[in-house]
Amino acid sequence: MKPGTRLKSAACDTEVMVIRAGTGTIECGGAPMAEAKPAQAAPLDTDFAGGTLMGKRYVDAANSFELLCVKPGKGSLAVDGVKLATKDAKPLPASD
């Protein structure tokens, strides 16, 4: 998977753009994400139903994955079953 790829959730409305990708399967709502939306929606896993926020970046603990949410939904993002966390904004330098 390369940066710039747009992925769609099979379980909800979430869409993300890949900023950085390592090895593993990107999931949303407990189902793998793909470039095309499937004809039949997958069930939303209650363990991965925390939702996504538009414009937020999501990263894994090792910083090998970074995803930008371009369309929010009810599912939570994960890689191989491990939830991703929102990336904190870098503080701006103080000006004196």
C-alpha positions in Angstrom: 0.0 0.0 0.0 1.4 3.4 -0.9 0.8 6.9 0.5 -2.2 8.6 -1.0 -4.3 5.5 -1.3 -7.9 6.1 -0.2 -9.5 3.3 1.7 -13.2 2.7 2.5 -14.7 0.8 5.5 -16.8 -2.2 4.9 -18.7 -1.7 8.2 -19.5 2.0 8.2 -19.1 5.3 6.3 -15.5 5.9 7.3 -13.0 6.8 4.6 -9.2 7.4 5.2 -6.2 8.4 3.2 -3.0 6.5 3.8 -0.2 8.9 4.9 2.3 6.2 5.9 1.8 2.4 5.9 3.8 -0.5 7.3 2.9 -4.2 7.0 -0.4 -5.3 8.3 -4.1 -5.1 7.5 -5.9 -1.8 8.1 -9.3 -2.3 9.6 -12.4 -0.2 10.5 -15.2 -1.4 12.7 -13.6 -4.9 12.9 -13.5 -5.4 9.1 -10.6 -4.9 6.6 -10.7 -1.7 4.6 -10.4 -1.7 0.8 -10.2 0.8 -2.1 -13.8 0.0 -3.1 -16.9 -0.2 -0.9 -18.2 -3.8 -0.9 -21.7 -4.5 -2.2 -22.8 -5.9 1.2 -21.8 -4.1 4.4 -20.0 -6.1 7.1 -21.4 -6.0 10.6 -19.9 -3.4 12.9 -17.9 -5.0 15.8 -18.9 -3.5 19.1 -15.3 -3.5 20.3 -14.4 -1.3 17.4 -17.4 1.1 17.4 -15.7 4.2 18.9 -16.0 6.2 15.7 -13.6 8.4 13.7 -13.4 12.1 13.4 -12.9 14.0 10.1 -9.6 15.7 9.7 -7.9 13.7 12.5 -4.8 11.6 11.9 -4.6 8.1 13.4 -1.3 6.4 14.2 -0.2 3.1 15.7 2.2 2.7 18.7 5.2 2.2 16.5 4.4 5.1 14.1 4.6 2.8 11.1 1.0 3.6 10.1 -0.6 7.0 9.8 -4.1 7.5 8.4 -6.0 10.8 7.7 -9.8 10.5 8.2 -11.5 12.1 5.2 -15.0 10.9 6.0 -16.2 10.1 9.5 -18.0 7.0 10.6 -19.1 4.8 13.5 -16.2 2.4 13.3 -12.8 2.6 15.0 -9.5 2.2 13.1 -7.2 -0.6 13.8 -4.2 -2.5 12.3 -4.3 -6.3 12.7 -6.8 -5.9 15.6 -4.9 -3.3 17.5 -6.7 0.1 17.8 -5.1 3.2 16.4 -4.8 6.4 18.5 -5.4 10.0 17.4 -2.1 11.8 16.7 -1.6 14.9 18.9 -0.8 18.2 17.2 2.7 19.5 17.6 2.8 22.6 19.8 3.9 25.8 18.1 7.1 27.4 19.2 6.6 30.3 21.6 7.3 33.8 20.2 8.6 36.4 22.5 
